[in-house]
């Protein structure tokens, strides 16, 4: 297939691009490099420097190359920032997605895989969280993802666009074969923050609260390896094309690791002290989040296979250690 990967030079996008290339597809990356990196581009994929807000250029690219599908990974994703600057997230995530959808319609592209988020669920009512869990985002970032899912549902009904919306839990790790070297830019998630501290890019890191009702007092999260996520994109695209049916599905590891679990494993595997300061809880941080991914297994045959804690840490450290020199 001929696939357009919007945001394909980014952290997750580069892994997704590599997966589709490995599967023998023709890939074109469309990216403005605001957070993506040229070193994440592959010689066997075309590259178009472009912005999703430049509708004429986006439409021209879609029409010129006759794509079979769009993979949409072009979103801002810092939950805390979204609460301080909702205008930025409205413009990029919502208005930008509408440009992608409208250009796809005009170019006759009928298949879209969208990187959504477990942030659409908000505070868990029960665990593990499945796709039937109520959606009630607690931050504006999660709200934008949920609104995009609603737009996709309407375009499915009105324009016959089939979509797969993949609700990621906490993406982490790096390519298990070591082919992707570009460091995530301005990370806010736990594992890259730990890696930045281990490699000397930060003097110390913060642990937000150690008084939760968990085994060690720190929050528990579901971490899914980015290589597993990349495979999920390929499987989801195959599903919506073969079945002519849209899909919303969780993607997580179905395991829960605490902040201290991740930190201590990183200290062990890196051999670094990784200074960490305990600070107060962050507003809106749930005590525990874990995914149910039974629907992904039943519909796609997908299951996380690289999302054990050691692999998550080791593949990350391999990249940060090399960058450190």
N, C-alpha and C positions, 0 to 999 in steps of 0.2 A: 504493500500500500504506500501511498504518498501522504506523508503526515507532517502537519505544521505544529511545531511545539513552541508555544508562546511562553516566554520565560525560561527557555531551555538552556540558558547559560548560567542559571542560578544553582544553588546547592541541590535542591531536589530535582530541578529541571534537567541538570546535566546527567544525573543518574537515570532519569526517565529516558532521555535521548539515547544514552548508551544501551539501554535495554531494547528499545525499538530497533536500533542499528544492529544489535546482536541477533535480533529476530529476522533480519533480512529486509527491513522496510527502508524506503527512501525518506530521509528526515530533513526538514528545513527548520532551523531555529530562528525565531523572530524575537529579538530582545533589544531593549534600549541600554543595557549594561548599567542600569542604575544600581543594581545590586549583583547582577551577574558578572562573570569574568571571562575575558577572552581565553584565558588558559583552560576554561571548562568547555571550550568548543572543540569538536572533533573534525579531523580532516575529511572523514567520510560522510559528513553532514553539511548541507548548504547553510549559510548564515546570512540573514537579512537584518541589518541594523535598523530598527524601527520602533515606534512607540504606538501603543494601543490607542492613544488619544489622537493620533494622526490618522483619522478615518480614511481619507483618500489613499494613503500609502498602504494601509492595512488591507483595504479592499483590492487594490491593485495586485498586491502580493498573493492574496487568496485566488484571484481570478487568473493570474499569470501561470501559476503552477498546478492548477486543477487538483487541489488536495481532496483526499478521501475522508480525512478526519482532522480535527483540531484538538490538541491537548492544551488546556488552559491552566497555567501555573503563575500567571502574572498578577500577584496580589501583594499588598503590604500585610504584614502578619504579626506585628508587635501589639499584643493585647493592651498593655499599659499605655503605649503611645496613642492607640485608637481612642482612649477615653479622654486624652488631652487635646487631640487634634482630629476630631471626627470628620472635618472638612476634607482632609487629606485622604482619608479612607473612603469617603463617599465618592470623591472624584476618581480615585484610581480603581478601587475594587468594584464599585457599582457602575459608575458611568463607563469605565473602561470595559467592563464585561458586556454592557449593552452594545458598545461598539463592536466587540467580537461577535456577539450574537447576530447583530444586524448585517455585518459584513459576511458572516457565514451564510445567512439567508440569501443575500444578494449574489454570492458566489456559488450557491447550490451545494454547500457542504452540509451534510445531514447527520454527522456524528461528532459529538464533543465529549471529551473526558475532562472533568473539572476537579481540581484539588480543593475539596471542602475541608472541614475541620470538626473535631469533636467539641469545639467551642460552641457549636450550635445548641448543645444540650444544656449548658449552664450547670447549676448545682445539681448533683445526682440525686434522684429520688430513690434509686436502687442501684445495686451493683451485681454483676457487671452491666454496663450500659449496652443495650441493644438498640436497633434502629426504631423500635416502637416506643422508646423512652421519650417523654415530652421534650419539646424543643423550646428553650427559654434562655437565650444567651445572656450572660452577665457582663459582657463587654461589647463595645461597638464593633470590634473586629469580628466577633462571632455573629453579630447581627448582620453584617455585610455578607458573610458566607451564607447565612440562612436566606436572606433576600435573593441572592443569586440563585440558590436552589429553587426558589419560587418562580423566578423569571424563567429558568430552564424548564420547569414544569409547564408553564404557559406556552413557551415556544414549542414544546413537544406537542401540545394539543392543537396549537394554531398553525404551526409551520412544519410539523412532522420532523422536527429535529430530535434525534434520540441522544440521550445523554447518560453518562455514568458519573454520579457525584460520590467521590471517595472521601469519607469522613475520617481523616487522619487523627490518630492520637499523637504521641510525641515522637516526631521523626528524629532519628539520630544515627550516628555511625557514618562510615564512608564505604565506597565501593569495595566489596570483598576481594576483588582482584587487583586493587590498588591502582586503578587507571585514572582516577579523578583526584586532582591535587589542590584545586582552588579552595581556599579557606572561606567558610561562610562569613559574610560581611555583617558587622555589628550584631552579633548573635545575642539573643536574650534568653535562650533555652539553657537548661542546666548543663548538659554534657559539653557543648562547645565552650561555655563559660569556665567549666572545670579545666578543659584542655588549654584555654588561653592562660589560665593561672599556672598550670603545670609547665607550660612552655615559656613563661616569663612575660607574656603580653599583658598580663594583669599582675599587680602586686599581691592581691588577695581577692577572694570571692566572698559573697554573702550567702548565708543559709537563712531563709526567711521563716523563722519559727522552729522551735524544737519542743513545743508543748502540745502537739496534736495527740489525739488518742490513737497512736500507732505504736508499733513495737519499739521504735527508738525516738518517737516524738516528732519526726519529720514527715512531710507529705509523701504520699505514695502515688506514683504515676506509671502509666503504661507506655513503654518505649518501644517503638517499632523501627527496625533497621531500614534505612533508606533504600537499600537494594531490594528488600521485600516489597516496599512501596512501589518501586519501579516496575517490578514484575506484576504487581496488582494493576497498574495502568494498562499494561499490554493485555492482560486477561480480561479486564473490564471492556476494553475496546472490542475485542473479539466477541464478547458476549452480546453487546448491544447491536453489533452488525449481524451476527448470526440469528439472533432472536427478534430483531426489529423491535426492541423493547428497552425502555429506560430503566435505570437502576440507581438506588441509593444504598450505599453499603459502608459499614465500618471497616477500618483497617488499623489493627493494633496487634499486640503480641499476646493479649489475654493474660499477661503477667503484671504484677505490681512490684516495683522497686522503690524503696525510699530514697530520699536525697542522700542520706548517710550511706546507704548501700552503694549508690553510684560513686560517691566520693571516696569511700574506702577501697572499692575495687580499683578506681583510678589511681589511688596512691600506691596500691600494691603492684599494678601492672606497669606504671610509669616509673616507679622508683623515686617520685618527687614528693615533697612534703605537702604541697598544695594548701597554702594558708587559707583558712576559712573562718569567717567571723559570723557568729550567731546574731541575727538581728530580729526585729519584731515580725510578726506575720504580715503578709500583704493582704490588702482587702480583696475579697472575692476568690481567694485560693481555697478550693475544696480540700478536705482532709485526704481523700482517696479517690482516684479515678482509674478504673480498669474497663477494658472493652470486652464485649462479646462479639466474636467474629464468625459465629456459626453461619450467618447468612452468606458471608463471603466464601466460606468453604462449600456450602450447599450449592450456590449458584455458579461460582467461578472455579471451584477447586483450589482456591487460594488459602494458604496458611503461612504465617511467618516462620521462616526457617533459619534466619540469621540473627534473630532478635534476643539471643541470650546476652546477659550483661557483659560477659567477657569479650564477645565479638563486637558489641557496640563500642566498648572502650578501646579495644585493641586496634580496630580499623580507624578510629578517630586519632589515636595517638600516633599511628604510623604516619599520618599526614601532617599532624602538628609538629611531630619530632623532626621530620625532614625539613619543614619550613623553618624550624628553629635553627637548623644547621648544626 
